[in-house]
Amino acid sequence: MRTRYPGRAWVRAGSVLATGCVALALAACGSGASSGASSAASSADAPASNSSVSGDPIKVGTIITASGSYGDAVWRQIGPIWQDWTNTHGGINGHPVQLFVEDDQSNPALGLSQAKELVQQDHVIAFIGASALSTESWLGYLKQQNIPIIGGSSAALPGVGSNVFATSLSVPAETTGIYALAKLANLSKVANLYAANGADTAQYASAQTAAAKQAGANLVYIRGVTPTQPDFTAPCLGIKSSGAGIAEVGISPTVTQTIIQTCLQQGYTGAFMTDAGLINPTWNTITTLKSTPIYVISAVWPFFLNTTPAQKEYLQAIQTYDPGMLTNPGYNAYVQVFWVGFEMFKAAAEAGGIGPNSTPADVTNALYKLHGETLGGLTAPMTYSSSDSTHPDNCYFAFELINGKWTTPFGTGAHCVAS
């Protein structure tokens, strides 16, 4: 079923059974606030704005996991916000942009069907800011169709093709980056607690050990835990006895918080680190988290920075169209990742003179015109080359929670690891 919200992006809803747990590229399963399809659809029905541009639109699409077993309804809202904000500020090259937003409802088969509909029926010229459980089901199809995929966690997966343009830290680079962050903090002995979801533990441990070595760190303890286990005392004691100076924990915001608090209760005196998408911005108000440093690796700019015009514009757009989003429990750093994908398309479109009659090939060529593009401080400098078989992003941002304050002890710029 297709529903058109006046002045908003196209949003489709369907009815399918959710599949089993396959982690999103940058998020642990269930890390967001889950919601059914009906509530996800209603989130897109916010007050519309009057467009300052008219005429035929530039059509682009995105697929988001906004509902189903592993969906986050908030993720669906940022696309329409970006569309409205862009169109009320002159559009792109004087043309309105029309963003088609699909919710794959945690179902790979549905995601593939939606990708084909976006290409064959809606004639989108690019996928932007896509972050979906179904990504791997449609990556091959979009490569066959030469449709560029720009940003979002879908563009951060390993082994993607030349039509995929990352705009934020790629998954393989983050594996090394988290240990590079430990070295930045002068804590080279690292423990790792990860979400055990049936993966090959030995293979995972080997990959983590190699990544730590590449970053100049030493992985001294690694253990898988399940989000539903009743107690985390045993792994915390393991971290304590290993002599680790810092422990990586990447499960979900709630479970990660519980693990940190449990380890502190068990006498662990070291630091912690995690991904920006797996924290809650309100952690700075939690008294029990004030006694230890928590380092955070972020794919894009630190969420609490509001210093550059581009960073301010992001917050202004949300406050204009959906001011409650920032305090919604489902809001996290992945929303920023989506926005960066949207904005990178806009930057390329402006550089390449993209209009309503442009083709996917025109968008690809426009991306190659970008050199050292940071989108005004939203992401690391990006340069895309037609000679490269892939276009990853190997750079990350880092910040710290210490004594109840979010800080940037390593600066506000990006740090990069070897490709």
C-alpha positions in Angstrom: 0.0 0.0 0.0 1.3 3.5 -0.8 0.3 6.5 1.2 1.1 10.0 0.2 1.5 12.6 2.9 1.0 16.1 1.6 4.3 17.9 1.4 6.1 14.9 2.7 8.2 12.1 1.3 6.5 9.1 -0.2 6.1 6.4 2.4 5.0 2.8 1.8 3.7 0.3 4.3 3.1 -3.4 3.8 2.2 -6.5 5.9 4.8 -9.2 6.2 6.3 -11.5 8.8 9.6 -10.4 10.3 12.6 -12.6 9.8 15.2 -13.7 12.3 17.9 -11.5 13.8 20.5 -10.3 11.3 22.4 -7.3 12.8 22.2 -3.9 11.0 25.5 -2.8 9.7 26.2 -0.4 12.5 23.8 -1.4 15.2 23.3 -4.4 17.5 20.0 -6.2 17.1 17.2 -4.4 18.9 19.3 -1.4 19.8 16.5 1.0 18.9 13.0 1.5 20.1 10.9 -1.1 18.2 7.6 -0.2 16.7 4.9 -1.7 14.6 4.3 -0.6 11.0 1.3 1.6 12.0 3.2 3.7 14.4 6.1 4.0 12.0 3.8 5.3 9.3 2.2 7.8 11.7 5.6 9.2 12.5 5.9 10.5 8.9 2.6 12.3 9.2 4.1 15.4 10.8 3.0 19.0 9.8 4.1 19.7 6.3 6.0 22.8 5.1 5.4 25.0 2.1 8.0 24.3 -0.6 9.8 27.3 -1.9 10.5 25.4 -5.2 8.2 23.9 -7.8 8.3 21.9 -11.0 9.4 18.4 -11.7 11.3 16.8 -8.8 14.7 15.1 -8.5 13.7 11.6 -7.4 15.7 9.6 -4.9 14.9 6.7 -2.6 15.9 5.1 0.7 15.1 1.9 2.5 15.0 2.0 6.3 14.2 -0.7 8.9 11.6 1.3 10.8 9.3 -1.5 12.0 9.3 -5.3 12.6 11.3 -7.1 15.2 14.4 -5.0 14.8 13.0 -1.7 13.6 13.3 1.8 15.0 10.4 4.1 14.1 12.5 7.2 14.6 14.7 6.3 11.7 11.9 6.8 9.3 11.3 10.4 10.3 14.6 12.0 9.3 14.1 11.5 5.5 10.9 13.5 5.3 12.5 16.2 7.5 15.5 16.4 5.2 13.2 16.6 2.1 11.1 19.4 3.6 14.1 21.4 4.9 15.8 21.1 1.6 12.8 22.2 -0.4 12.0 25.2 1.8 15.6 26.3 1.4 15.8 26.4 -2.4 15.7 22.7 -3.3 18.7 21.3 -5.3 19.8 23.5 -8.2 16.4 25.2 -8.1 14.4 21.9 -8.3 12.4 20.2 -5.5 13.7 16.9 -4.3 11.3 14.0 -3.8 12.5 11.2 -1.4 10.7 7.9 -1.5 11.0 6.2 1.9 10.6 2.5 2.2 10.2 0.5 5.5 11.5 -3.1 4.9 9.9 -4.1 8.2 12.9 -6.3 9.1 12.2 -8.5 6.0 14.9 -9.0 3.3 12.4 -10.3 0.7 10.3 -7.2 1.2 13.4 -5.0 0.9 14.3 -6.5 -2.4 10.8 -6.0 -3.7 10.9 -2.4 -2.6 14.3 -1.7 -4.2 12.9 -3.0 -7.5 9.8 -0.8 -7.2 11.9 2.3 -6.4 14.0 1.7 -9.6 11.4 0.4 -12.0 8.3 2.3 -11.0 9.5 5.4 -9.2 12.7 5.9 -11.4 14.9 7.1 -8.6 18.4 8.1 -9.6 20.1 7.2 -6.3 19.6 5.5 -3.0 20.6 7.8 -0.2 21.0 7.3 3.6 19.7 3.8 3.4 20.0 1.7 6.6 18.1 -1.6 6.4 18.2 -5.1 7.7 17.5 -6.1 4.1 20.5 -4.4 2.6 22.3 -7.5 1.4 19.2 -8.7 -0.5 19.2 -5.7 -2.8 22.9 -4.6 -3.1 23.4 -6.9 -6.1 20.3 -5.7 -7.9 21.3 -2.1 -7.5 24.8 -2.8 -8.8 23.2 -4.5 -11.9 21.1 -1.4 -12.4 24.1 1.0 -11.8 22.2 2.8 -9.1 24.5 4.7 -6.8 24.1 4.1 -3.1 25.2 7.1 -1.0 25.6 7.0 2.7 23.7 5.3 5.5 24.9 2.1 7.2 24.0 0.2 4.0 27.0 1.9 2.3 29.2 1.0 5.2 29.1 -2.8 4.8 32.3 -4.7 3.8 32.7 -6.0 0.3 30.4 -3.6 -1.5 30.8 -2.5 -5.1 31.9 0.5 -7.1 28.4 1.9 -7.0 28.4 2.3 -3.2 29.7 5.5 -1.7 30.3 5.5 2.0 29.8 8.8 3.8 30.6 7.7 7.3 32.9 5.1 9.0 32.8 1.8 7.3 32.3 -1.4 9.3 35.7 -3.0 8.6 37.4 0.3 9.5 35.4 0.6 12.7 36.8 -2.8 13.8 40.3 -1.3 13.8 39.1 2.1 14.8 37.8 1.0 18.2 41.3 -0.3 19.1 42.9 2.8 17.7 40.6 4.8 20.0 42.0 2.7 23.0 45.5 3.7 21.9 44.5 7.4 21.7 43.4 7.0 25.3 46.9 5.5 26.1 45.1 2.2 27.2 46.6 -0.5 25.0 45.3 -3.6 27.0 41.8 -4.1 25.8 38.9 -6.4 26.8 36.0 -7.0 24.4 32.4 -8.0 25.3 30.3 -8.6 22.2 26.8 -9.7 21.4 26.8 -13.5 20.8 24.3 -14.2 18.1 25.4 -17.6 16.8 28.5 -16.3 14.9 31.7 -18.3 14.8 33.3 -17.2 18.1 36.8 -18.4 17.2 36.7 -16.6 13.8 35.4 -13.4 15.5 38.0 -13.5 18.2 40.8 -14.0 15.6 39.5 -11.0 13.6 39.4 -8.8 16.7 42.9 -9.9 17.7 44.2 -9.0 14.3 42.4 -5.6 14.3 43.8 -4.8 17.8 47.4 -5.7 16.6 47.0 -3.5 13.5 46.0 -0.6 15.8 48.9 -1.2 18.2 46.7 -2.5 21.0 46.6 -5.9 22.8 43.3 -7.8 23.1 43.7 -9.6 26.5 40.1 -10.8 27.0 37.1 -11.5 24.7 33.8 -13.0 25.5 30.3 -13.1 24.0 27.3 -12.2 26.0 23.6 -12.3 25.3 21.4 -9.3 25.9 18.8 -11.4 27.8 21.2 -13.2 30.2 20.2 -12.4 33.8 23.5 -11.3 35.1 26.9 -10.0 33.8 29.0 -10.7 36.9 31.1 -13.5 35.3 32.3 -11.5 32.2 32.9 -8.5 34.4 35.1 -10.5 36.7 36.9 -11.8 33.6 37.6 -8.3 32.5 38.9 -7.4 35.9 41.2 -10.3 36.2 42.6 -9.9 32.7 44.3 -6.6 33.6 42.6 -4.7 30.8 42.8 -1.0 31.1 39.7 -0.4 28.9 36.8 -2.6 28.0 34.8 -2.4 24.7 31.1 -3.1 25.2 28.8 -3.0 22.2 25.4 -4.6 22.8 22.6 -2.0 23.0 22.3 1.2 25.0 20.4 -0.4 27.9 22.5 -3.6 28.1 25.7 -1.7 27.6 24.8 0.6 30.5 23.9 -2.4 32.7 27.2 -4.1 31.9 29.2 -1.0 32.8 27.4 -0.6 36.1 27.8 -4.3 36.9 31.6 -4.2 36.2 32.0 -1.1 38.4 30.1 -2.9 41.2 32.5 -5.9 40.8 35.5 -3.6 41.4 36.7 -3.0 37.8 38.5 0.3 37.8 39.4 0.7 34.1 37.7 2.7 31.3 35.0 1.6 28.8 34.4 2.3 25.1 31.5 1.8 22.8 29.9 3.0 19.6 28.0 6.3 19.4 24.8 4.4 18.3 24.9 2.3 21.4 24.8 5.0 24.0 22.0 7.2 25.4 22.6 11.0 25.3 21.3 11.1 28.9 24.1 9.0 30.3 25.8 12.2 31.5 23.0 12.5 34.1 23.5 9.0 35.6 25.4 9.2 38.8 26.8 5.6 38.7 28.5 6.3 35.3 30.4 9.4 36.6 33.2 7.3 38.2 34.8 6.0 35.1 35.8 7.4 31.6 33.6 6.1 28.7 35.2 6.6 25.3 32.9 6.7 22.2 33.7 6.0 18.6 31.4 7.9 16.2 30.9 7.4 12.5 30.0 11.1 12.1 30.4 14.3 14.2 29.8 14.0 18.0 26.1 14.4 18.7 26.5 17.1 21.3 28.5 19.5 19.0 26.5 22.4 17.6 29.3 24.7 16.4 29.4 24.7 12.6 26.5 26.0 10.4 26.0 22.5 9.1 25.7 21.0 12.6 23.3 23.8 13.6 21.2 23.3 10.5 20.7 19.6 11.3 19.3 20.5 14.7 17.2 23.4 13.3 15.6 21.0 10.7 14.6 18.6 13.4 13.4 21.3 15.8 11.3 22.7 12.9 9.5 19.6 11.8 9.8 17.1 14.7 11.1 18.7 17.9 10.2 15.7 20.0 12.6 13.5 18.0 15.7 14.4 20.1 14.1 13.2 23.3 12.5 10.1 21.8 14.1 6.9 23.3 14.6 5.6 19.7 16.8 8.5 18.7 20.5 7.7 18.3 23.6 8.6 16.3 22.4 6.5 13.3 19.9 9.3 12.5 22.9 11.5 12.0 24.4 8.9 9.7 21.3 9.0 7.6 21.4 12.8 7.4 25.0 12.7 6.2 24.0 10.4 3.4 21.3 12.8 2.3 23.6 15.8 2.5 26.3 14.1 0.5 23.9 13.4 -2.3 22.9 17.1 -2.2 26.6 18.2 -2.3 27.3 15.9 -5.3 24.1 17.0 -7.0 25.1 20.7 -6.7 28.6 20.0 -7.9 27.3 18.0 -10.9 24.3 20.2 -11.8 21.8 17.3 -11.2 18.2 17.9 -12.2 14.9 16.1 -12.8 16.1 14.6 -16.1 19.5 13.4 -14.8 20.4 9.7 -14.7 22.1 7.5 -12.1 25.3 7.7 -14.2 25.1 11.5 -13.9 24.9 11.2 -10.1 27.9 8.9 -10.1 29.9 11.3 -12.1 28.8 14.1 -9.9 30.2 12.2 -6.8 33.6 12.1 -8.5 33.7 15.9 -8.4 33.8 15.9 -4.6 37.2 16.4 -3.1 37.8 16.6 0.6 34.1 17.1 1.3 33.3 17.3 5.0 29.7 18.7 4.6 30.7 21.5 6.9 32.1 19.4 9.7 29.5 16.6 9.6 31.8 13.8 8.4 35.5 13.1 7.6 36.9 14.5 4.4 35.6 12.5 1.5 37.1 12.2 -2.0 35.7 9.7 -4.5 37.7 8.4 -7.5 36.4 6.7 -10.6 39.6 4.5 -10.5 38.6 2.9 -7.1 36.7 -0.4 -7.0 35.2 0.6 -3.7 34.6 3.9 -1.9 34.9 3.2 1.9 35.3 5.8 4.7 38.1 4.8 7.1 37.8 7.8 9.5 36.0 8.2 12.8 35.3 10.8 15.4 36.0 10.3 19.1 34.6 11.7 22.3 34.4 10.9 26.0 31.9 11.0 28.9 33.8 11.9 32.0 32.5 13.3 35.3 29.0 13.8 33.8 30.2 15.8 30.8 30.5 15.0 27.1 34.0 16.1 26.0 36.3 15.9 22.9 39.7 15.2 24.4 41.1 14.2 21.0 39.8 17.2 19.2 36.7 17.7 17.1 38.2 16.5 13.8 38.3 13.0 12.3 40.9 10.3 13.0 41.7 7.7 10.3 42.9 4.2 10.2 44.6 2.3 7.3 42.3 0.9 4.7 
